[in-house]
Amino acid sequence: MSRRVSAEAVRWGALSVAVAVLVIFLLAQRQSVDVSYGQSPARAAITEGSAGELGDATVPSVEEMTALVAADPVVRLPGAVADWDTERVAAVIGDADVRILVAPPGLDEAERDRVREVDNATVRIIGTQVSGGFYQAYSTDLDSWRGQFATGDVTGLLTVLITALADEPKPTDEEGFTWRDPTPAELAEVVGDLRTAGRHAADGATLADVPRQAAATAFPDGALRVVALPPQPYGEPVPNYGPALAAAFPGDPVVVQIGNWIEYHGPAADEFAEVAAASFYGQFSDRLSRYDYPQSTVLGAYLNRVTDVRYAGLFDRPLPYQPFDPLRVALPALPWLFAGCVALFLALSVRTVLGAGNPAGQRRTVLGHSTVVARVAGLTALAVELSPAAAGTADAPLTRGISNLQAARAALDEELPDRHVHTLLDDAEDELDAAARLVGIDGYRPDVYLRSRIT
């Protein structure tokens, strides 16, 4: 393969590599960092009902519910779970005609629409979601979420909504959730189950099993132990298993689930637990309040969020394993590789353009006035004119010069490198100059002869 063909191959090869690198880089820009480790039930992409969030409860027709609300200021439909401090709510209502319709969680969209169409209901509660008029009340702190999802307490939500509808000042918050220490018998039963099976599900809990993959990803440095309790009765102290279990299993992560409320106890709990809970309930509380998710589903989503928080690097916790990704490692170098290939292509293209239109060997000028081919022709003509005048002592350098000229012409025909041709022509020019000096004719010296041919 000739030198010219090799340069062309390099030039177009560089362009091909540049195009390939550009395509790879642009396709990589469509990727996004999505730290999601399971099908969270609260994601909008999940079809309603596919995560087990729809219960068996139904609601009457709009006409029937309207008649019920007209007859009684508080109507609780079968399956309703919301509860509240009646004295506090009554004090906020005062003499106003406020009628409350309480529906069960887990209704599908059509049934929820029927509840919303009951026009004579001032306040509508679906699960623990409280709305009325153009308003919907939301819990915004851990204490409120704990009462809402562990005991069905909507006292704060009701008082806020009622005062908003009446355009009155917001009432002072009062904590209605209280803890108690578990009895020795209660604690012994839970600890025994955790030692043998790693989980304890009390009567009425819906935790079928712990999502092991999500647990291993969220807590790879310890065996997760899970306690699941059903929603607790409103107004009664709730057994606080967390601190006792953290002491019984030092170094192991412990999760206590009360209804749909989840608490973490274990390593780094002081700095980690509140962040994970606030992040989880801040995003998912609205769906958890109106649907009837199994505890296993809620626990899986919580463990996924724990993994998200750990991936954020906020805490000195080991990160989950990430497989080696060659594209992720090479991506920063792709723009530089692209720039290098483009620069090489442009450099070779400029070289080709500057030599366009000339055969191989004609691209370099010699002494500023003659191309390689013209120099061969000029020195050949000099050798022909010098031959009759050369005799005796001039024959030897003339013969050597002619031999070098023949070698240069052959190298030119074979498209050998210009530098090699110039070397042969330099040798021929030296020999012809020596022959001209022996003959004694200055006009036959190569520099004079070639200059006279140009002029």
C-alpha positions in Angstrom: 0.0 0.0 0.0 1.4 3.4 -1.0 2.0 6.2 1.4 -0.8 8.3 -0.2 -3.4 5.4 0.2 -2.3 5.0 3.9 -2.9 8.7 4.6 -6.3 8.6 3.0 -7.2 5.5 5.1 -6.1 7.3 8.3 -8.0 10.5 7.3 -11.3 8.7 6.7 -10.8 6.3 9.6 -10.4 9.3 11.9 -13.7 10.8 10.6 -15.5 7.5 11.1 -14.2 7.2 14.7 -15.3 10.8 15.3 -18.8 10.1 14.0 -19.1 6.9 16.1 -17.9 8.7 19.3 -20.4 11.6 18.7 -23.3 9.1 18.3 -22.4 7.2 21.4 -22.0 10.5 23.4 -25.4 11.8 22.2 -27.2 8.6 23.0 -25.6 8.5 26.5 -27.1 12.0 27.2 -30.6 10.4 27.1 -29.7 8.3 30.1 -30.6 9.6 33.5 -29.6 8.7 37.0 -32.6 6.9 38.3 -32.0 5.5 41.8 -35.1 3.3 41.9 -34.8 -0.2 43.2 -38.3 -1.6 43.0 -41.8 -0.9 41.8 -42.9 1.7 44.3 -46.7 1.6 44.8 -46.8 5.4 44.9 -45.3 5.9 41.4 -47.8 7.4 38.9 -46.6 4.9 36.3 -48.2 2.0 38.2 -51.7 1.1 37.1 -54.3 1.6 39.8 -54.9 -1.7 41.5 -51.7 -3.4 40.5 -50.0 -2.9 43.9 -52.9 -4.3 45.9 -54.0 -0.9 47.1 -57.7 -1.3 46.3 -59.7 -2.9 49.2 -63.0 -4.8 49.2 -65.0 -1.9 50.6 -67.5 0.0 48.4 -69.7 3.0 48.9 -73.5 3.5 48.3 -74.9 5.6 45.5 -74.6 9.4 45.6 -78.3 9.7 46.4 -78.1 7.3 49.3 -75.0 9.0 50.8 -76.7 12.4 50.3 -79.7 11.2 52.3 -77.4 9.8 55.1 -75.5 13.1 55.4 -78.8 15.0 55.5 -80.0 12.9 58.4 -76.7 12.9 60.5 -73.9 15.4 60.7 -71.3 12.6 60.9 -71.7 9.6 58.6 -69.2 6.7 58.8 -69.5 4.3 55.9 -68.5 0.6 56.5 -64.8 0.1 56.5 -63.9 3.7 57.5 -60.7 4.0 59.5 -60.3 7.7 60.2 -60.9 8.9 63.8 -60.5 12.2 65.7 -60.9 14.0 69.0 -64.6 14.8 68.9 -64.3 17.4 71.6 -61.6 19.4 69.8 -63.4 19.1 66.5 -66.7 20.1 68.0 -65.1 23.2 69.6 -63.8 24.3 66.3 -67.1 23.7 64.6 -69.1 25.7 67.2 -72.6 26.5 66.0 -71.8 26.0 62.3 -73.6 23.3 60.2 -70.6 21.1 59.3 -71.4 17.7 58.0 -68.7 15.0 57.7 -68.8 12.0 55.4 -66.2 9.3 56.3 -65.4 6.7 53.6 -63.1 3.7 53.7 -59.6 3.6 52.1 -58.9 1.6 48.9 -61.7 3.0 46.8 -61.2 3.1 43.0 -61.5 6.3 41.1 -65.2 5.8 40.3 -66.1 5.3 43.9 -64.0 8.2 45.0 -65.9 10.4 42.5 -69.2 9.3 44.0 -68.0 10.4 47.5 -66.9 13.8 46.1 -70.3 14.3 44.4 -72.2 14.3 47.8 -72.7 18.0 47.7 -74.3 18.4 51.2 -71.1 17.0 52.9 -69.0 19.8 54.2 -66.0 17.6 54.8 -65.2 14.3 53.0 -62.7 11.8 54.4 -61.5 9.0 52.2 -59.2 6.7 54.3 -57.4 9.5 56.2 -57.4 12.0 53.3 -59.4 15.1 54.4 -60.9 17.5 51.9 -63.8 19.9 51.6 -64.8 22.7 49.2 -61.7 23.6 47.2 -59.3 22.6 50.0 -57.4 19.5 51.0 -55.6 19.3 54.3 -52.1 17.7 54.5 -49.9 16.6 57.4 -46.5 18.3 57.2 -44.4 16.8 60.1 -43.5 13.5 61.5 -45.7 13.7 64.5 -48.8 14.3 62.4 -47.9 11.6 59.9 -47.3 9.1 62.8 -50.8 9.7 64.3 -52.4 9.6 60.9 -50.9 6.4 59.6 -50.5 4.5 62.9 -53.9 5.2 64.5 -56.0 6.9 61.8 -55.9 10.2 63.7 -57.2 13.1 61.5 -57.9 15.6 64.3 -55.4 18.1 63.1 -56.4 17.8 59.5 -60.1 18.3 60.4 -59.5 21.4 62.5 -57.3 23.0 59.9 -59.8 22.4 57.1 -62.8 23.5 59.1 -61.2 26.8 60.1 -60.0 27.3 56.5 -63.6 26.9 55.2 -64.9 29.3 57.9 -62.0 31.7 57.2 -60.9 31.6 60.8 -57.4 31.5 62.4 -55.7 28.1 62.4 -56.1 26.4 65.8 -53.1 25.4 68.0 -51.8 21.9 67.3 -52.1 19.4 70.1 -50.3 16.0 70.1 -52.7 13.2 70.4 -50.3 10.3 69.9 -48.7 8.8 73.0 -46.2 5.9 73.5 -46.0 3.3 76.3 -43.3 0.7 77.1 -44.1 -2.8 75.9 -44.8 -5.3 78.7 -42.2 -8.0 79.4 -44.5 -10.6 77.8 -45.1 -8.5 74.7 -41.3 -7.8 74.3 -40.4 -11.5 74.9 -42.7 -12.6 72.1 -41.4 -10.1 69.6 -37.7 -10.8 70.5 -38.3 -14.5 70.1 -39.8 -14.2 66.7 -37.0 -11.8 65.6 -34.3 -14.3 66.7 -35.8 -17.2 65.0 -37.4 -15.7 61.8 -36.1 -12.2 61.6 -39.6 -10.8 61.6 -42.7 -10.5 63.8 -46.2 -9.9 62.4 -48.9 -9.4 65.1 -52.5 -10.4 64.7 -54.2 -8.1 62.2 -50.9 -7.1 60.5 -50.9 -7.4 56.7 -47.1 -8.0 56.3 -47.0 -11.3 54.4 -43.2 -11.3 54.0 -40.2 -8.9 54.1 -39.1 -7.8 50.6 -35.7 -9.4 50.8 -34.1 -7.9 47.7 -35.1 -4.4 48.8 -33.9 -5.1 52.4 -30.5 -6.4 51.2 -30.0 -3.3 49.0 -31.0 -0.9 51.7 -29.1 -2.6 54.6 -26.3 -4.7 53.1 -24.2 -4.4 56.2 -26.7 -6.1 58.6 -29.6 -8.5 58.9 -32.8 -6.5 58.8 -35.3 -7.3 61.6 -39.0 -6.2 61.0 -41.9 -5.9 63.4 -45.3 -5.3 61.9 -48.3 -4.3 64.0 -51.8 -3.5 62.7 -53.2 0.1 63.0 -53.6 0.9 66.7 -56.8 2.1 68.4 -57.1 5.9 68.4 -56.5 7.5 71.7 -54.7 4.6 73.4 -50.9 4.5 74.1 -49.0 2.6 71.5 -46.2 0.1 72.5 -42.8 1.6 71.7 -40.8 -1.5 70.7 -38.0 0.4 68.8 -35.6 1.4 71.6 -35.9 -2.0 73.4 -35.3 -4.0 70.2 -32.3 -1.8 69.2 -30.8 -2.7 72.6 -31.6 -6.4 72.2 -30.0 -6.5 68.7 -27.1 -4.1 68.7 -25.6 -3.4 65.3 -28.7 -4.8 63.4 -31.1 -2.5 61.6 -34.6 -2.8 63.1 -37.8 -1.5 61.4 -41.1 -1.2 63.3 -44.2 -0.9 61.2 -47.5 0.2 62.9 -50.2 0.3 60.2 -48.6 2.3 57.5 -46.2 4.2 59.8 -42.6 2.9 59.7 -39.8 3.7 62.1 -36.1 2.8 61.9 -34.0 1.9 64.9 -30.4 0.7 64.8 -27.0 2.0 63.6 -26.9 5.8 62.9 -30.6 6.1 63.7 -30.3 9.5 65.3 -29.0 11.1 62.0 -30.7 8.8 59.5 -34.2 7.8 60.7 -35.8 11.2 60.5 -34.4 12.0 57.1 -35.6 8.7 55.6 -39.1 9.1 57.2 -39.5 12.7 56.2 -38.4 12.0 52.6 -40.7 8.9 52.3 -43.9 10.4 53.8 -43.3 13.8 52.3 -43.7 12.2 48.8 -46.1 9.3 49.4 -48.4 10.4 52.3 -51.2 11.5 49.9 -51.4 8.1 48.3 -51.0 6.2 51.5 -53.8 8.2 53.1 -56.5 7.3 50.5 -55.4 3.8 49.4 -55.3 0.5 51.3 -51.8 -0.8 50.6 -50.6 -4.1 52.2 -47.8 -3.5 54.7 -45.4 -5.5 52.6 -45.8 -3.1 49.7 -45.4 0.0 51.9 -42.3 -1.6 53.5 -40.8 -2.3 50.1 -41.3 1.3 49.0 -39.8 2.5 52.3 -36.7 0.3 51.9 -36.3 1.7 48.4 -36.3 5.2 49.8 -33.7 4.2 52.4 -31.5 3.1 49.5 -32.1 6.5 47.7 -31.1 8.4 50.8 -27.9 6.3 51.2 -27.1 6.9 47.5 -27.3 10.6 48.1 -24.1 10.3 50.2 -25.6 12.2 53.2 -24.4 9.7 55.7 -21.3 7.6 56.3 -23.0 4.4 55.3 -21.7 1.8 52.8 -23.3 2.3 49.4 -25.0 -0.6 47.5 -22.9 -2.4 45.0 -22.8 -0.9 41.5 -21.7 -3.1 38.6 -18.8 -1.8 36.5 -20.2 0.4 33.7 -17.6 0.9 30.9 -19.7 3.7 29.3 -19.9 5.6 32.6 -16.1 5.3 33.0 -15.3 6.3 29.4 -17.9 9.0 29.0 -15.8 11.9 30.2 -13.1 11.0 27.7 -15.4 10.8 24.6 -15.4 14.6 23.9 -11.6 14.6 23.9 -11.4 11.6 21.6 -13.9 13.2 19.3 -11.9 16.5 19.2 -8.7 14.5 18.5 -10.2 12.6 15.6 -11.7 15.7 14.1 -8.3 17.5 14.4 -6.5 14.6 12.7 -9.1 14.5 9.9 -8.8 18.3 9.3 -5.0 18.2 9.3 -4.9 15.4 6.7 -7.6 17.1 4.7 -5.6 20.4 4.6 -2.6 18.4 3.4 -4.6 16.8 0.7 -6.1 20.1 -0.5 -2.7 21.8 -0.7 -1.5 19.0 -2.9 -4.7 18.6 -5.0 -4.1 18.5 -8.7 -0.5 17.4 -8.6 0.7 13.9 -9.1 2.6 12.1 -6.4 6.1 13.6 -6.1 5.1 17.1 -7.4 4.1 18.6 -4.1 7.5 19.8 -2.9 9.5 22.6 -4.5 13.3 22.6 -4.5 15.4 25.7 -4.1 12.2 27.7 -4.3 11.9 27.4 -8.1 11.6 23.8 -9.3 9.3 20.9 -8.6 10.6 17.4 -8.3 9.6 16.4 -11.9 10.9 19.7 -13.3 14.2 19.1 -11.5 14.5 15.6 -13.0 13.8 17.0 -16.5 16.2 19.8 -16.1 19.1 17.7 -14.8 18.4 15.1 -17.6 18.6 17.8 -20.2 21.9 19.1 -18.7 23.3 15.5 -18.8 22.4 15.2 -22.5 24.1 18.6 -23.4 27.1 17.9 -21.2 27.8 14.4 -22.6 29.4 15.5 -25.9 31.7 18.0 -24.1 32.7 15.5 -21.4 35.7 13.5 -22.3 38.5 11.8 -20.4 38.5 12.9 -16.8 34.8 14.2 -17.0 33.4 10.8 -18.1 33.4 9.3 -14.6 31.3 12.0 -12.7 29.0 12.3 -15.8 28.4 8.6 -15.7 27.7 8.6 -12.0 25.3 11.5 -12.4 23.4 9.8 -15.2 23.1 6.7 -13.0 21.6 8.8 -10.1 19.2 10.4 -12.5 18.0 7.1 -13.7 17.5 5.9 -10.1 15.6 9.1 -9.3 13.3 8.6 -12.3 12.6 5.0 -11.3 11.9 6.1 -7.7 9.5 8.8 -9.0 7.6 6.3 -11.2 7.2 3.9 -8.2 5.8 6.8 -6.1 8.6 6.4 -3.5 8.8 9.2 -0.9 9.8 12.6 -2.1 12.8 12.8 0.3 14.3 9.7 -1.3 13.9 11.2 -4.8 15.5 14.5 -3.6 18.5 12.6 -2.2 19.2 10.9 -5.5 18.8 14.2 -7.4 21.2 15.9 -5.0 23.8 13.2 -5.7 23.2 13.5 -9.4 23.5 17.3 -9.2 26.8 17.1 -7.4 28.3 14.6 -10.0 27.1 16.8 -12.9 28.6 19.9 -11.2 31.9 18.1 -10.9 31.8 17.1 -14.6 31.0 20.7 -15.6 34.0 22.0 -13.6 36.3 19.4 -15.2 35.0 20.5 -18.7 35.5 24.2 -17.7 32.2 25.5 -18.8 30.3 27.4 -16.1 27.1 27.4 -18.0 26.9 23.6 -17.5 27.0 23.9 -13.8 23.6 22.7 -12.5 22.6 25.9 -10.5 23.4 28.1 -13.5 21.9 25.8 -16.1 18.6 25.2 -14.2 18.3 29.0 -13.4 18.8 29.8 -17.1 16.0 27.3 -18.1 13.6 29.0 -15.7 14.3 32.4 -17.0 
